[in-house]
Amino acid sequence: MKISLSAMVLGLIGYGASATAQTDRPFLFAHDTRTPGTLETLATYRVTWGAAGNGALRPIGAAALGQAGFLHEVGGEIGLNARLSLRMYGVISDPSAVGLAGAVSGTVGGEVRGRLWNTADQRHQLTVAVGALRELSGALAFQARVIGTMRFGHLRLVGDLLVERSTRRAADGLDVVIVTGASYAIRPWLRAGVEYVGQDLEALWDSAEIEGARHMAGPVLALVSERHGLQMVAGPAFGLSATSPGLIVRAGVQYAFR
């Protein structure tokens, strides 16, 4: 199926048919192609516990999973129209995770998201995003993301590709992160699935890559109430390589203001 550039542009600047916030985002690490309706808001809180592992503050985008202990993320996404949205977020480490003598680390950032293909209610969708983040240490990073989802009956598939350029000292030229997942609706309110996360995958072809490739995977469980605009998602992810954290446990809650 061919998609013309003019149709994509007109779709982004025009107001589409979908006018309800899409609460059903059943993945822990992958971003979703769905965006809120015009002037609707999704509020999100996530808490993550990670075992000690090599790497920077935010080895999975801005998720900050390389450090042992708890991390807290608060974010919000507002629909600018039926296809465009603005997402803002902040991540901070629990002081107990860094010890009494350690400095609290964190990240703030945002991105503009635009769905290029299909409405938020259709089976197959494609969304792109561009954004930036700033670490509390002062380093900046610029990001570009492409997300695709497909739905076959009760099964939903996702692919999320992130490319990042950081100004951190001794940072890689580019960081590449890929997240894939599958989620199956057991009941209208219950979904179960699995996700895979590949971090710093540029190490596969770039011998100068600093941190080394990381691979993680694990099950995901989601409880969804579209009627009340509420969703809860939780699950563990297990390291599949020597440079990965051995275990990550993440839980999140999302509420749609309509």
Secondary structure, 3 states (H helix, E strand, C coil): CCCCHHHHHHHHHCCCCCCCCCCCCCCCCCCCCCCCCECCEEEEEEEEEECCCCCCCCCCCCCCCCCCEEEEEEEEEEECCCCEEEEEEEEEECHHHHCCCCCCCEEEEEEEEEEEECCCCCCCEEEEEEEEEEECCCCEEEEEEEEEEEEECCEEEEEEEEEEEECCCCCCCCEEEEEEEEEEEEECCEEEEEEEEEECHHHHCCCCCCCCCEEEEEEEEEEEECCCCEEEEEEEEEECCCCCCCEEEEEEEEEEEC
